[in-house]
Amino acid sequence: MKARKVLKVQNIRYRDILNGVSFDWHQGEIIALLGANGSGKSTLARLLAGLLDPEDGEIQLTANGALCTWDTVKRWQEIGFVGQHPRRQMIGATVAEELSFGLTNLGQDPRWIRNKVFELAATIGLEGKEDQSPATLSGGERQRLVAVAILAMQPSFLILDEALSMLDARAQANILELLFQARPETGQLWITHDLDLASKADRILILEKGKISLGNPREAYTGANPNTKTNTKTNININTDTNLENQIRSQYNTQGMPSTTVSKVSLDFDSPVKPESTLLEWTQTNLESRLYINKVVKAGEFIAIVGPSGSGKTTLLESVVGLVLPIGGQLTVCGERLQKSTIYSLSRKARLVLQEAGEYLIGRSVYHEIYYGDCKKSLKNKTKDRLSYLESFGIPERLAEVPPERLSGGERQKVALAAALRTQPEILLLDEPLIGLDITSRASIQAILSALDDITILYVTHDLREVLQKADRIWLIEKGNVVLDCPVQSWQEHKEQLQAAGVRC
């Protein structure tokens, strides 16, 4: 009989982040770990994976009740880890190399590996892309690639740190099917802010003030209330008088989180562009054969851009700031044709916030990142107004001098958005801006965006519900083409088409 393993986390402490975390994680068990941004979820994940060592407490592995000595355990083989930023984990020059790397290290037969690589690529929708560089993939495609490459090694435990956040509904369902298939032999820890996803786990833990504040979801969610029903699929009792989101919301530590009242002073934009004038115009534009587009955007419009992973959504945003130049047709930005010679002059008119903010933050501190480009004297002068601006994005003053790389994924996302808006651009390009944000932070960022009436916004998302209250139009992109352009008011007429494309509605 194969040994059944348990990972025992005993009174783990790390800096001022974790203060006595304890729980048992059984092989075959799926745990959803929730908590506010900065609560220590990713730090705990790194400790479990062996990327950090606890300052106090210990992590033990047992097999059929017998203690295993960590010195003799191949932790990389026992515990798989998929982080928030898949680009950082990829080491293969091609998709095929990425999928085969772990299997090769396990000593599998080369012929078997070759066949397995093609099978895995087809499973995650990357069939035909085996020889492509992972750098050419979309964020969602990279998440699928890394997750399946690790899962193929059949670890006893698998940590997924917001590792499904960039996936459209169809892609997420596909990966979930693979995860549930692996469930009997692979314990899984899902770190997420997605409450729908969390409800599919066997158990929910919430990290609050450095401790696990919810160890028994059956009691924590229902208490003594007899009006409960059991979700038999996930073994979680959910109170019928209130939804799962409200129940979890009350458990979040919202200390230091901003209200959703937006400061008119810090976010007062005076756009020089006349309303209804053409601000963006793609004319028969071919963008590196990844996207073909012929569209116009008026000043002040809010365009919701949806579609499956890899369809060309991010390419569209990148074209506006010159990261991708047309190989056919042309793009006009603020009345000026975009080409190599005009990229710099247009750079302050359009700002792009990508879905992996941690990949491009360059400031030595949060404050320096947001006010990057100011003179040295100005950077040293942390005025009350400037610190208040940080607070309006849920960035407390205590984080002003912290290097961005020490922040959580959600905190970095808020810093990136604050830095983009600080320059008062005419065009704001947002690529999944709510990824990695907790409930409170999502609400505050959405309130800020709702106040930006004078800015033209192009907003890429897999979840249409994020933008229904603000958007003017919806563009659905599939296979490099805008296949639907409709007013947001008529979205329900196209609901079936949107859902078929993996859009959450």
N, C-alpha and C positions, 0 to 999 in steps of 0.2 A: 504493500500500500504506500502510495506517495505521501511524503511528509506534508502535513498542513502547517503552515507558518503563520506566525503572529508577529507584528512589529509593535513593540511596547515602547511608548513614549512616556518617560517618567520624570516629571517635575523639571522640564527643560526651561532654562533661563538663558537669555542672550541680550546683552546690553540693557537698554531700557525699553526694549521692544517686546520680549517675551518674558513673562514673570510667573513661571510655574505651570507650564502646559503639560497635561497628562491625558493620554487616551490609548486604547488598544485598537489596532487596525488588523483585521483578519484577512488572510488570503481568500479571495473570492468575494469580499465585501466592497461595496461602493459607498464611499463617504463624500458628501458635498461639504466643502468648507467655505463659509461665508464670513464677511466682516467688512467694516468700512475701509476706505482707502487709507493706507498707512498703518493698519492694525497689526501687521506682521505676518500675513498669510504667505507671501513669497519668501520671507525669511525662514519661516517654518518649513516650507517646501525644500529650500536649499539645505537646511539642517538634516532633513530626512534623507535627502539624496547624497549627503556626504560632501557637499560643496562648502559647507561651513561646519565648524565644530561648536557644540554648545559650551557656554562658560560654566554651566552647572547642570546637574541632572544627567540622564543618559538615555540612549536609544538602544534597545535590545531586540535581537531577533531570536525567536524560538521556533523549533520544528518539532511538532508533536509533543510540545511541552518541554523539550530539552533546550537549554540555552546554547546558542551558537556564539562562538568567540568572533568578534568583529575582525580581528586580525586575520582570520582564516576565511572570511566571507568575501566573495567578489561582489562588492556593493553595486558596481555598475551593471552587473548581470542580474542581481536580485531586485534592484530598484531602478526603474526607468523614469526619466524626467523629461517632460516637454514644457519649456518655459514660455513666457509671454511673448518673446521675440524670436520666432523661428529662424530668422536670418542668422542670428548669433550661433545657432546650434548646427547649422549646415556646414559640412566639411567636404562633401563630394563635389567634383567639378561638373557632374551631370546628375540628372534625376536618378539614373540607373546606379551610379556610384553611391549616391546617398542611401538608396534603398538596400544596397548590398553590403555596405560598410560593416554594420553590426553583425550580420549573418556570417560574413567572412571572418570576423574576430571570434565568432563562436566555433569556427572550424568546420562549417558546413561544406559539403561537396560543391565545387565550382559549377558543375553542370546543373545541379539542383538549384543553386542560387540564381543562375541566369533565368531559368524558367520561373522561379519564384518572383523575381523582379518584374517580369512582364505581367504576371498575375496580379501583383500588388498595384502596379501602375494602373492597370485596367480597373481595379476595384475602387480607386480613388479619383477616377476621371482624368488620369494623366496618360492614358494610352496614346502612343505616338509621340510623346514628349520625353521619352527615356534618354535621348541624347542631348536634350536642352540643358542649359545651365539653370540651376535653381534661381539665379538672380533674375531670370526673365519671367518668372512666375508671379502671379498676384499674391497678395498677403494670404488670402484664403487657401490658395493652392499650396503655398509653403507650409501653412499649418497642417494641412492634410498629409503632405509629404513627410514632415518630421514625425508627426504622431504615428503614422503607419510604420515608418522605419523603426521606431522604438518598439512599437507593439509587436512587430514581426519577430523580435528577439525573445518574446514570451517571458517577460520578467515576472517575478512573483508579485511585485507591487509596481504600480504605475501612477506617477503624479502628473496631472494635467493642470498647469497654472494658466488659466484663461486661454487654454489651448484650442478652444472651439469658437472663440469670440469673433473671428473674422469670416466665419462660414455662413453661407446662405442656408435657408431652411432645408433644402434638398441635400446639400453637402453635409450638414450637421447630422441629419437623419442617417445618412450613409455611414458616417464615422461612428455614430452611436450604435448602429447595428453591429459593427465590428467590435466595439467595446463590450457590448453585451454578450457577444459570442465568446470573447476571451474571459468573461467574468468568472467561470468556474475555477480557473487557475491563476487569475490575475486580480489581486485587490487593487482598487482604483481610488484615488483621491482627486476629486474635481474641485479646483479652486475657481469660483465663479461668482458673478453678480447676477447671473441669469436665473431668476427664480423658477421659471418653467423647467430649465435643465436641472436645477437642484431638486425639484420635486420627483425626479426619476431615480434619485439615489436611494440606497437602503437606509442611510442615516444622515442627518444634517448636524454639523457642528458650526458654532459661530464663535469667532475669535474676537474678544472684546477686552480692552485694557490689559492686554498681555496674557489673558487666560481664556480657556474654553468655557464659555458661559452657558452653553446649551449642550449637554451631553446626552440627554434622552428626549428626542423629538416627540415621542408619543405623549410624554407628560408636559413638555414645554409648550406644545402647540394646543393641547386640549385641556390641560389642568383637570379640574373636577367637573367640567361641563359635560353633561350627559349627551348633549346634542352634537355628537361627533359621528363621523363616518370614516371607515378605513379605506385608504387607497391601497387595494390589495396588490397592485403591481409593484409598489415601492415600500410597502410596510410602514407607511407614515400616516398617522392620524391627522386629519385636517378639520379644523373647526368649521362647521357649516355656516356659522353666523358671520364669519369674516374670511377674506381670502388670504392665501399664503403670503402675498406681498405685504399686507398690513401686519400680519403676525411677525414676519421677519423684520420689518421696518422698526418695530418697537424694540427689537433686540439689538439694533445697530447702535454703536457709540457715535452720536452725532456731535460730540463736543468739538468745538472749533469749526464746525461746518457753517457755511454762510446761510443767511436767509435767502429767500428767492426774490428779495426786493433789490432791484438793480440801481446802482448809483447813477443819476443823470449827469453828474459832474465827470465821473471817470470814463463814462461811455457815451459822451456827447459827440456825435459825428456830424460834421458839416460837409456834406458831399458836394464837390464842384460840378458833378455831372447832372445835367438836367433830367428829371424823371421822364421815362418813356423813350429816351434816346438810346440808340444801339450801343451797347458796351462791349459785347463779344459777338463775333461773327465768324463762324467756320464756313468757308466757301469751297464745297467739293474737296474737303480736306482729308488727305490720307496720312495717317499717323503711324509710320513704320509698319504698315500692313496689319496693325493691331486694331485700328479703329478707323472707320470711314464716316465722316459726319458733315452735315450741311444744315447748320442751325444758327439761330440768332437769339441772343439774350438781351433784354432791355434793362436799363439802369433800374436798380431797386428790386428786381425780380428775385425770387427764391425758387430755385430749381431743385427738386428732389430727384436724385439719380439712383436708380435701382437696377438690379440684374444679378445674375449668378456670378460666382467668383471666376475671374479670368475673362470676363466679357469685354473689358475695355474701359471700365468706369474710372479707375485710377489714371489710366493713360489720358483720358479726357482732361482731368484736373491738371496733370503734369504739363499738358500742352500749353495751358494758359500762362505758366511761368517759364516756359521755354526749356523745360527738362526733356521734352520730346518735341522735335521740330517736324513740320510737315514734309513729306517727300513728294507730295502732290497737292495742288490747291493752295489755299492760304488761310491764315487766321489773323483777324484784326482785333486788337485789344485797345479799348479806349481811343478808337479812331486811328490807331497806328498799326501798321502791319508788323506782325511779330516775326523777327528773323534774328540771326546771331548779333547783328549790329545794334538791335533795339532792346535786347533782353535786359540790359542793365538799366536803361532809362525807364523801363516799365516795371522794374522789380519792386518798387514801393507801392505800386498801384494794385498789385494782386499778391496776397499771401496765402500760402498753402500749409495746411496742418494735416500731416500724413497719419496713417493709422498706427504706425510704430514710432511714436514720438521719441522714444529712447535712442533711436538710430541717428538722429540729427541734432540733438541739443548739444551745443558746444560751449556754453558759458561755464565759468569756473564755479559759479554759484547760481541759485535760483534767481536772485536779484540781478546778477550780471547777465543771465540769459534773457530775462524779460526786457532789460534796458540796454541790451547789447547795441553797440554803435554810438552810444552817448560818449561825451568826453570823460576823461578820468575824474575830473572834479565833480561832474554830475553823478558819476557812478558811486562816488564816496558819500554823496549827500543824500542819505535815505530820509527824505521828507515824509511827513505824515500822510500827505496826499498819495505819494508813491506806494507806501506800505498799505494804505487803504485800498489802492487799486489791486494789490495782490490779494487782500482779504476778500474782495468782491468775487474772486474766482475760487474761493475756498482754500487759499494758500496762506496759512497763518504766518505771522511775523517771525516765529521761531524757525521757520524753514528758509528764510531769506538768504542765509549764508551757507545753506547746505548744498553740496554739489548735486546736480541733477541725477547723476548715476546712483545716488543713495536713496532716491525716492522710489515709491511704488510706481507701477505702471500707470495707475489712475492719476497719481499726483503729477507725473511727468506730462500726461495728456493735458491737464489743466494749465501747467506752465507753458506748454507749447501754444495753447489757445490764447493765453494772456499775452504772450510775446507777439503773436500775430496781430491781435487787435490793438495793441499799444501804439502801433505805427499808423493807425487809422487808415487802412487800405480802402480802396473803392470796391474791390472784389475780394471776397473771402471764400476760399476753397477748402472744404472740410471733407476728409476721407474717414468715415466712421468715427466721428469725434467723441462718441460716448463710450467707446470700447474701454473696458477696465474701470469705469466709474461706478461707485456705489449709488444707491437710490437717491440719497440727499444731494450728492454732487451732480448727478444727472439732472435733477430738477433745477438746480441753480444755474447750470450751463444752459439748459433750455430756456430759462427765463432771460438770461443775458442775450441769447440769440434772438429771442422774441422782441427785444428792445432795439435791435439794429435795423430800423426801418429804412435807413438811407444807404445801406450797403447791399450790393448784389451778392447773393450767396448761392453757391453750387454745393450741394450737400449729398455726399455718397453714403448710402446706408443699405443694409439688408432688411431693415425693419421700418416699414412705411409708417408705423404708428408713432415713430419719433417726430415726424415732420408734418403730420396731417393738419395741425393747428396753425402752421406757419407758411407752408409751401404754397406757391402759386401754380406751379406746373409739375408734372411728373414725367421724367424720361425713363423709359425702360430700355436698357441696352442688352442685347444678346448677340453673341458671336461677332462683335465688332461693329454693330449697327444699332442705331436708335430705332427700335421697332414700334415704339409707342410714345406719343407726345400728347398728353391730355391735361386739361385743367384739373386741379386737385379735387374740385367739387364732384367730378364725375368718376372718381377712382373706383367706386363700387361697380360701375358698369364694366370695368376691366379686371375685376377681382380674380376671376378664374385664370385669366392670362398671367396676371402678376404672380399668383400662387404657383402656377405651373413653372414659372421661372425661378422659384425658390425664395420669393419675397414674402416676408412675414407681414400680414395685414391685420 
